[in-house]
Amino acid sequence: MKVVLFSSQNYEKPFFSQALDEHPNIDLHYVTESLNEQTVALCQGFDAICVFVNDTLNEAVLSKLAEFGIQVVALRCAGFNNVDIKMANKLGIKVVRVPAYSPEAVAEHCIALMLTLSRKTHKAYNRVREDNFDLNGLLGFNLHNKTVGVIGAGKIGQALISILNGFGANVLVYDPNVGEGSYTLASLDMLLKQSDIVTLHCPLTDSTHHMIDDNAFAKMKKGVMLINTSRGALIDSAACIRALKSRTLGYLGLDVYEQESELFFKNRSEEIIQDDIFSRLISFPNVLVTGHQGFFTQEALEQIAAITLFNLNEVAQGNTQLTNQVL
């Protein structure tokens, strides 16, 4: 099976190269370009494609893939909001994904954002490098006994809850699909009103798009911390700026951003950022942004490569029941 891997990064090639030893029937080709309507022509001559979170697989792209005879789209991620699944099914293109790859990686990064914001370690690091040991302006707060609202309790949410329980936090969970556990189930309104920290771990769907908007911020405690390591469009960025300016939002930690496909995974240090909303967000002293690196651990990359190639191999062998197919 001849496969083209879009949005390739140097850091992932060693993991795929190692995993390919077990799949000699897969011929993998790397391209750095993202998949979209302008680059879909690169798929000609291949049997399958492999894509990441910011590749675009809308009706136009999928129609071209069908025209080129592409059998399968292999997502090397868990989310599939960037794929028109109904159109893929209509065209007979199979879509497979990596449903779980070290959920602890994302959960631990979420905790890192919380602790960095609460204890201001990023600011302390810069001060000490300049021989400034003044503690004024670095006052933080404990996670112990704080109420943390977790929106979405899937594998990543559950991993985070275990860590938060270790800190002695009071955990509220909003997720219609889970039962009782080492947390308190709450309605979304109750969670927003009572939480000192709100953290997002749900998929991006029509119902969750901009779920954190002006109305949601109006229900939150003054000075609340908001963390998003899930999908950028869960948050209305313009509303977020208004909440920061009014001091309703006291701390903001983002590993994802709604328009990140135009920014993330590239070195743009010599460019002028054209996204005014993003530039405004990172101008606040109480905002911390990382470039979608929550998944970025050795363990997670090993799993992503192994499961992605396993998915492709199932198709190559002619299996009709695919383990990780998105339907």
TORKOL-4160 file (C-alpha; in steps of 0.2 Angstrom, whole numbers, padded with zeros to 4 digits, m for minus):
327
<pt num="1" X="0000" Y="0000" Z="0000"/>
<pt num="2" X="0007" Y="0017" Z="m0005"/>
<pt num="3" X="0003" Y="0030" Z="0007"/>
<pt num="4" X="0006" Y="0049" Z="0008"/>
<pt num="5" X="0008" Y="0057" Z="0025"/>
<pt num="6" X="0003" Y="0076" Z="0025"/>
<pt num="7" X="0009" Y="0089" Z="0037"/>
<pt num="8" X="0024" Y="0079" Z="0041"/>
<pt num="9" X="0036" Y="0085" Z="0055"/>
<pt num="10" X="0054" Y="0079" Z="0057"/>
<pt num="11" X="0051" Y="0074" Z="0075"/>
<pt num="12" X="0038" Y="0060" Z="0070"/>
<pt num="13" X="0048" Y="0052" Z="0056"/>
<pt num="14" X="0059" Y="0041" Z="0068"/>
<pt num="15" X="0044" Y="0034" Z="0076"/>
<pt num="16" X="0035" Y="0030" Z="0060"/>
<pt num="17" X="0052" Y="0022" Z="0053"/>
<pt num="18" X="0053" Y="0011" Z="0068"/>
<pt num="19" X="0035" Y="0006" Z="0067"/>
<pt num="20" X="0036" Y="0002" Z="0048"/>
<pt num="21" X="0048" Y="m0012" Z="0052"/>
<pt num="22" X="0032" Y="m0022" Z="0057"/>
<pt num="23" X="0023" Y="m0017" Z="0041"/>
<pt num="24" X="0034" Y="m0020" Z="0026"/>
<pt num="25" X="0019" Y="m0019" Z="0014"/>
<pt num="26" X="0016" Y="m0001" Z="0018"/>
<pt num="27" X="0026" Y="0012" Z="0007"/>
<pt num="28" X="0026" Y="0028" Z="0017"/>
<pt num="29" X="0030" Y="0045" Z="0008"/>
<pt num="30" X="0031" Y="0061" Z="0018"/>
<pt num="31" X="0026" Y="0079" Z="0013"/>
<pt num="32" X="0027" Y="0094" Z="0024"/>
<pt num="33" X="0012" Y="0103" Z="0016"/>
<pt num="34" X="m0005" Y="0102" Z="0024"/>
<pt num="35" X="m0019" Y="0094" Z="0014"/>
<pt num="36" X="m0032" Y="0106" Z="0007"/>
<pt num="37" X="m0040" Y="0110" Z="m0009"/>
<pt num="38" X="m0024" Y="0117" Z="m0016"/>
<pt num="39" X="m0013" Y="0102" Z="m0011"/>
<pt num="40" X="m0025" Y="0088" Z="m0014"/>
<pt num="41" X="m0017" Y="0085" Z="m0031"/>
<pt num="42" X="m0002" Y="0078" Z="m0022"/>
<pt num="43" X="m0013" Y="0062" Z="m0018"/>
<pt num="44" X="m0012" Y="0056" Z="m0036"/>
<pt num="45" X="m0004" Y="0039" Z="m0037"/>
<pt num="46" X="m0007" Y="0034" Z="m0019"/>
<pt num="47" X="m0018" Y="0021" Z="m0011"/>
<pt num="48" X="m0021" Y="0030" Z="0005"/>
<pt num="49" X="m0017" Y="0046" Z="0014"/>
<pt num="50" X="m0012" Y="0050" Z="0032"/>
<pt num="51" X="m0017" Y="0067" Z="0040"/>
<pt num="52" X="m0016" Y="0077" Z="0056"/>
<pt num="53" X="m0027" Y="0089" Z="0066"/>
<pt num="54" X="m0026" Y="0104" Z="0054"/>
<pt num="55" X="m0028" Y="0095" Z="0037"/>
<pt num="56" X="m0044" Y="0099" Z="0028"/>
<pt num="57" X="m0055" Y="0085" Z="0022"/>
<pt num="58" X="m0071" Y="0094" Z="0016"/>
<pt num="59" X="m0082" Y="0089" Z="0002"/>
<pt num="60" X="m0071" Y="0096" Z="m0011"/>
<pt num="61" X="m0056" Y="0087" Z="m0005"/>
<pt num="62" X="m0064" Y="0071" Z="m0002"/>
<pt num="63" X="m0072" Y="0071" Z="m0020"/>
<pt num="64" X="m0054" Y="0073" Z="m0027"/>
<pt num="65" X="m0048" Y="0059" Z="m0016"/>
<pt num="66" X="m0062" Y="0048" Z="m0023"/>
<pt num="67" X="m0057" Y="0053" Z="m0040"/>
<pt num="68" X="m0039" Y="0048" Z="m0037"/>
<pt num="69" X="m0044" Y="0031" Z="m0030"/>
<pt num="70" X="m0039" Y="0034" Z="m0012"/>
<pt num="71" X="m0046" Y="0020" Z="m0002"/>
<pt num="72" X="m0043" Y="0026" Z="0016"/>
<pt num="73" X="m0040" Y="0042" Z="0026"/>
<pt num="74" X="m0029" Y="0038" Z="0041"/>
<pt num="75" X="m0030" Y="0051" Z="0055"/>
<pt num="76" X="m0015" Y="0051" Z="0066"/>
<pt num="77" X="m0025" Y="0059" Z="0080"/>
<pt num="78" X="m0041" Y="0055" Z="0090"/>
<pt num="79" X="m0052" Y="0070" Z="0084"/>
<pt num="80" X="m0060" Y="0069" Z="0067"/>
<pt num="81" X="m0070" Y="0086" Z="0066"/>
<pt num="82" X="m0059" Y="0091" Z="0051"/>
<pt num="83" X="m0066" Y="0077" Z="0041"/>
<pt num="84" X="m0084" Y="0077" Z="0033"/>
<pt num="85" X="m0088" Y="0059" Z="0038"/>
<pt num="86" X="m0105" Y="0059" Z="0029"/>
<pt num="87" X="m0097" Y="0063" Z="0013"/>
<pt num="88" X="m0082" Y="0051" Z="0015"/>
<pt num="89" X="m0095" Y="0037" Z="0018"/>
<pt num="90" X="m0105" Y="0042" Z="0003"/>
<pt num="91" X="m0089" Y="0041" Z="m0007"/>
<pt num="92" X="m0084" Y="0025" Z="0000"/>
<pt num="93" X="m0068" Y="0031" Z="0008"/>
<pt num="94" X="m0064" Y="0023" Z="0025"/>
<pt num="95" X="m0059" Y="0035" Z="0039"/>
<pt num="96" X="m0048" Y="0027" Z="0053"/>
<pt num="97" X="m0041" Y="0036" Z="0068"/>
<pt num="98" X="m0030" Y="0034" Z="0084"/>
<pt num="99" X="m0044" Y="0034" Z="0097"/>
<pt num="100" X="m0031" Y="0034" Z="0112"/>
<pt num="101" X="m0013" Y="0038" Z="0113"/>
<pt num="102" X="m0006" Y="0041" Z="0130"/>
<pt num="103" X="m0021" Y="0051" Z="0137"/>
<pt num="104" X="m0009" Y="0054" Z="0152"/>
<pt num="105" X="0002" Y="0065" Z="0140"/>
<pt num="106" X="m0012" Y="0078" Z="0138"/>
<pt num="107" X="m0018" Y="0077" Z="0156"/>
<pt num="108" X="m0001" Y="0080" Z="0162"/>
<pt num="109" X="0001" Y="0095" Z="0150"/>
<pt num="110" X="m0015" Y="0102" Z="0157"/>
<pt num="111" X="m0008" Y="0101" Z="0174"/>
<pt num="112" X="0008" Y="0110" Z="0169"/>
<pt num="113" X="m0003" Y="0124" Z="0162"/>
<pt num="114" X="m0013" Y="0125" Z="0178"/>
<pt num="115" X="0003" Y="0125" Z="0189"/>
<pt num="116" X="0013" Y="0137" Z="0178"/>
<pt num="117" X="m0002" Y="0150" Z="0178"/>
<pt num="118" X="m0006" Y="0148" Z="0197"/>
<pt num="119" X="0013" Y="0148" Z="0203"/>
<pt num="120" X="0019" Y="0160" Z="0189"/>
<pt num="121" X="0035" Y="0149" Z="0186"/>
<pt num="122" X="0037" Y="0155" Z="0169"/>
<pt num="123" X="0039" Y="0173" Z="0176"/>
<pt num="124" X="0050" Y="0167" Z="0190"/>
<pt num="125" X="0062" Y="0158" Z="0177"/>
<pt num="126" X="0064" Y="0174" Z="0168"/>
<pt num="127" X="0067" Y="0185" Z="0183"/>
<pt num="128" X="0080" Y="0173" Z="0190"/>
<pt num="129" X="0090" Y="0173" Z="0174"/>
<pt num="130" X="0091" Y="0192" Z="0176"/>
<pt num="131" X="0097" Y="0190" Z="0194"/>
<pt num="132" X="0080" Y="0197" Z="0200"/>
<pt num="133" X="0075" Y="0187" Z="0216"/>
<pt num="134" X="0060" Y="0198" Z="0221"/>
<pt num="135" X="0044" Y="0188" Z="0225"/>
<pt num="136" X="0032" Y="0203" Z="0223"/>
<pt num="137" X="0020" Y="0199" Z="0209"/>
<pt num="138" X="0023" Y="0180" Z="0210"/>
<pt num="139" X="0010" Y="0176" Z="0223"/>
<pt num="140" X="0001" Y="0160" Z="0218"/>
<pt num="141" X="m0013" Y="0148" Z="0225"/>
<pt num="142" X="m0014" Y="0130" Z="0230"/>
<pt num="143" X="m0023" Y="0117" Z="0219"/>
<pt num="144" X="m0027" Y="0108" Z="0235"/>
<pt num="145" X="m0046" Y="0111" Z="0240"/>
<pt num="146" X="m0049" Y="0121" Z="0224"/>
<pt num="147" X="m0065" Y="0116" Z="0214"/>
<pt num="148" X="m0060" Y="0111" Z="0197"/>
<pt num="149" X="m0073" Y="0108" Z="0184"/>
<pt num="150" X="m0069" Y="0095" Z="0170"/>
<pt num="151" X="m0080" Y="0097" Z="0155"/>
<pt num="152" X="m0078" Y="0080" Z="0146"/>
<pt num="153" X="m0073" Y="0064" Z="0156"/>
<pt num="154" X="m0067" Y="0053" Z="0142"/>
<pt num="155" X="m0049" Y="0045" Z="0143"/>
<pt num="156" X="m0040" Y="0061" Z="0144"/>
<pt num="157" X="m0053" Y="0068" Z="0157"/>
<pt num="158" X="m0052" Y="0053" Z="0167"/>
<pt num="159" X="m0033" Y="0053" Z="0168"/>
<pt num="160" X="m0034" Y="0072" Z="0173"/>
<pt num="161" X="m0046" Y="0068" Z="0187"/>
<pt num="162" X="m0034" Y="0055" Z="0194"/>
<pt num="163" X="m0021" Y="0068" Z="0195"/>
<pt num="164" X="m0032" Y="0081" Z="0202"/>
<pt num="165" X="m0038" Y="0069" Z="0216"/>
<pt num="166" X="m0020" Y="0067" Z="0220"/>
<pt num="167" X="m0018" Y="0086" Z="0223"/>
<pt num="168" X="m0033" Y="0085" Z="0234"/>
<pt num="169" X="m0044" Y="0096" Z="0223"/>
<pt num="170" X="m0063" Y="0095" Z="0223"/>
<pt num="171" X="m0068" Y="0089" Z="0205"/>
<pt num="172" X="m0084" Y="0093" Z="0197"/>
<pt num="173" X="m0088" Y="0084" Z="0180"/>
<pt num="174" X="m0100" Y="0088" Z="0166"/>
<pt num="175" X="m0102" Y="0074" Z="0154"/>
<pt num="176" X="m0119" Y="0066" Z="0150"/>
<pt num="177" X="m0110" Y="0050" Z="0145"/>
<pt num="178" X="m0102" Y="0045" Z="0162"/>
<pt num="179" X="m0108" Y="0039" Z="0178"/>
<pt num="180" X="m0103" Y="0041" Z="0196"/>
<pt num="181" X="m0084" Y="0041" Z="0200"/>
<pt num="182" X="m0071" Y="0049" Z="0210"/>
<pt num="183" X="m0079" Y="0066" Z="0207"/>
<pt num="184" X="m0096" Y="0075" Z="0208"/>
<pt num="185" X="m0107" Y="0075" Z="0193"/>
<pt num="186" X="m0114" Y="0092" Z="0189"/>
<pt num="187" X="m0124" Y="0101" Z="0177"/>
<pt num="188" X="m0114" Y="0113" Z="0165"/>
<pt num="189" X="m0122" Y="0128" Z="0174"/>
<pt num="190" X="m0117" Y="0122" Z="0191"/>
<pt num="191" X="m0100" Y="0118" Z="0185"/>
<pt num="192" X="m0097" Y="0135" Z="0178"/>
<pt num="193" X="m0104" Y="0144" Z="0193"/>
<pt num="194" X="m0094" Y="0134" Z="0206"/>
<pt num="195" X="m0077" Y="0130" Z="0198"/>
<pt num="196" X="m0061" Y="0140" Z="0202"/>
<pt num="197" X="m0053" Y="0131" Z="0187"/>
<pt num="198" X="m0063" Y="0125" Z="0171"/>
<pt num="199" X="m0054" Y="0113" Z="0160"/>
<pt num="200" X="m0061" Y="0107" Z="0143"/>
<pt num="201" X="m0059" Y="0089" Z="0137"/>
<pt num="202" X="m0073" Y="0086" Z="0125"/>
<pt num="203" X="m0074" Y="0084" Z="0106"/>
<pt num="204" X="m0078" Y="0098" Z="0094"/>
<pt num="205" X="m0096" Y="0096" Z="0088"/>
<pt num="206" X="m0110" Y="0107" Z="0082"/>
<pt num="207" X="m0117" Y="0107" Z="0100"/>
<pt num="208" X="m0100" Y="0111" Z="0108"/>
<pt num="209" X="m0094" Y="0124" Z="0096"/>
<pt num="210" X="m0091" Y="0140" Z="0106"/>
<pt num="211" X="m0098" Y="0132" Z="0121"/>
<pt num="212" X="m0088" Y="0144" Z="0131"/>
<pt num="213" X="m0095" Y="0161" Z="0126"/>
<pt num="214" X="m0101" Y="0177" Z="0134"/>
<pt num="215" X="m0115" Y="0168" Z="0142"/>
<pt num="216" X="m0104" Y="0155" Z="0149"/>
<pt num="217" X="m0091" Y="0168" Z="0156"/>
<pt num="218" X="m0106" Y="0177" Z="0164"/>
<pt num="219" X="m0109" Y="0162" Z="0175"/>
<pt num="220" X="m0091" Y="0160" Z="0180"/>
<pt num="221" X="m0083" Y="0165" Z="0196"/>
<pt num="222" X="m0073" Y="0182" Z="0195"/>
<pt num="223" X="m0055" Y="0177" Z="0192"/>
<pt num="224" X="m0058" Y="0160" Z="0186"/>
<pt num="225" X="m0044" Y="0150" Z="0177"/>
<pt num="226" X="m0049" Y="0142" Z="0160"/>
<pt num="227" X="m0038" Y="0128" Z="0152"/>
<pt num="228" X="m0041" Y="0121" Z="0135"/>
<pt num="229" X="m0031" Y="0107" Z="0128"/>
<pt num="230" X="m0045" Y="0100" Z="0117"/>
<pt num="231" X="m0050" Y="0109" Z="0102"/>
<pt num="232" X="m0049" Y="0128" Z="0099"/>
<pt num="233" X="m0066" Y="0131" Z="0093"/>
<pt num="234" X="m0074" Y="0126" Z="0110"/>
<pt num="235" X="m0070" Y="0144" Z="0115"/>
<pt num="236" X="m0076" Y="0160" Z="0107"/>
<pt num="237" X="m0060" Y="0169" Z="0107"/>
<pt num="238" X="m0067" Y="0186" Z="0105"/>
<pt num="239" X="m0078" Y="0183" Z="0121"/>
<pt num="240" X="m0062" Y="0177" Z="0129"/>
<pt num="241" X="m0054" Y="0193" Z="0126"/>
<pt num="242" X="m0069" Y="0202" Z="0134"/>
<pt num="243" X="m0068" Y="0191" Z="0149"/>
<pt num="244" X="m0050" Y="0195" Z="0151"/>
<pt num="245" X="m0052" Y="0213" Z="0150"/>
<pt num="246" X="m0066" Y="0213" Z="0163"/>
<pt num="247" X="m0056" Y="0202" Z="0174"/>
<pt num="248" X="m0069" Y="0189" Z="0175"/>
<pt num="249" X="m0056" Y="0177" Z="0167"/>
<pt num="250" X="m0041" Y="0178" Z="0179"/>
<pt num="251" X="m0030" Y="0165" Z="0170"/>
<pt num="252" X="m0030" Y="0157" Z="0153"/>
<pt num="253" X="m0020" Y="0142" Z="0147"/>
<pt num="254" X="m0022" Y="0137" Z="0129"/>
<pt num="255" X="m0014" Y="0123" Z="0120"/>
<pt num="256" X="m0026" Y="0124" Z="0105"/>
<pt num="257" X="m0033" Y="0139" Z="0096"/>
<pt num="258" X="m0048" Y="0141" Z="0084"/>
<pt num="259" X="m0037" Y="0147" Z="0069"/>
<pt num="260" X="m0022" Y="0137" Z="0074"/>
<pt num="261" X="m0020" Y="0129" Z="0057"/>
<pt num="262" X="m0013" Y="0146" Z="0051"/>
<pt num="263" X="m0001" Y="0147" Z="0065"/>
<pt num="264" X="0004" Y="0131" Z="0074"/>
<pt num="265" X="0018" Y="0118" Z="0070"/>
<pt num="266" X="0029" Y="0131" Z="0060"/>
<pt num="267" X="0042" Y="0143" Z="0065"/>
<pt num="268" X="0035" Y="0160" Z="0062"/>
<pt num="269" X="0047" Y="0170" Z="0073"/>
<pt num="270" X="0053" Y="0180" Z="0058"/>
<pt num="271" X="0035" Y="0184" Z="0052"/>
<pt num="272" X="0022" Y="0197" Z="0056"/>
<pt num="273" X="0007" Y="0188" Z="0064"/>
<pt num="274" X="m0008" Y="0193" Z="0054"/>
<pt num="275" X="m0021" Y="0186" Z="0067"/>
<pt num="276" X="m0026" Y="0201" Z="0077"/>
<pt num="277" X="m0036" Y="0190" Z="0090"/>
<pt num="278" X="m0022" Y="0179" Z="0093"/>
<pt num="279" X="m0010" Y="0193" Z="0095"/>
<pt num="280" X="m0022" Y="0202" Z="0107"/>
<pt num="281" X="m0024" Y="0185" Z="0117"/>
<pt num="282" X="m0005" Y="0183" Z="0120"/>
<pt num="283" X="m0003" Y="0201" Z="0125"/>
<pt num="284" X="m0011" Y="0198" Z="0142"/>
<pt num="285" X="0001" Y="0194" Z="0156"/>
<pt num="286" X="m0011" Y="0181" Z="0163"/>
<pt num="287" X="m0012" Y="0171" Z="0147"/>
<pt num="288" X="m0001" Y="0156" Z="0143"/>
<pt num="289" X="m0001" Y="0148" Z="0126"/>
<pt num="290" X="0008" Y="0133" Z="0120"/>
<pt num="291" X="0007" Y="0127" Z="0102"/>
<pt num="292" X="m0003" Y="0111" Z="0102"/>
<pt num="293" X="0010" Y="0101" Z="0111"/>
<pt num="294" X="m0001" Y="0092" Z="0124"/>
<pt num="295" X="0001" Y="0076" Z="0115"/>
<pt num="296" X="0020" Y="0078" Z="0112"/>
<pt num="297" X="0028" Y="0065" Z="0122"/>
<pt num="298" X="0039" Y="0050" Z="0117"/>
<pt num="299" X="0026" Y="0038" Z="0123"/>
<pt num="300" X="0012" Y="0046" Z="0113"/>
<pt num="301" X="0022" Y="0047" Z="0097"/>
<pt num="302" X="0026" Y="0029" Z="0098"/>
<pt num="303" X="0007" Y="0025" Z="0100"/>
<pt num="304" X="0002" Y="0036" Z="0086"/>
<pt num="305" X="0014" Y="0028" Z="0074"/>
<pt num="306" X="0010" Y="0011" Z="0079"/>
<pt num="307" X="m0009" Y="0012" Z="0079"/>
<pt num="308" X="m0009" Y="0023" Z="0063"/>
<pt num="309" X="0001" Y="0009" Z="0053"/>
<pt num="310" X="m0010" Y="m0005" Z="0061"/>
<pt num="311" X="m0025" Y="0004" Z="0054"/>
<pt num="312" X="m0018" Y="0006" Z="0037"/>
<pt num="313" X="m0012" Y="m0013" Z="0037"/>
<pt num="314" X="m0030" Y="m0018" Z="0041"/>
<pt num="315" X="m0035" Y="m0010" Z="0025"/>
<pt num="316" X="m0021" Y="m0017" Z="0015"/>
<pt num="317" X="m0025" Y="m0034" Z="0021"/>
<pt num="318" X="m0043" Y="m0032" Z="0014"/>
<pt num="319" X="m0052" Y="m0032" Z="0031"/>
<pt num="320" X="m0070" Y="m0026" Z="0031"/>
<pt num="321" X="m0071" Y="m0024" Z="0049"/>
<pt num="322" X="m0059" Y="m0010" Z="0054"/>
<pt num="323" X="m0054" Y="m0009" Z="0073"/>
<pt num="324" X="m0053" Y="0010" Z="0073"/>
<pt num="325" X="m0065" Y="0016" Z="0059"/>
<pt num="326" X="m0075" Y="0032" Z="0061"/>
<pt num="327" X="m0093" Y="0029" Z="0055"/>
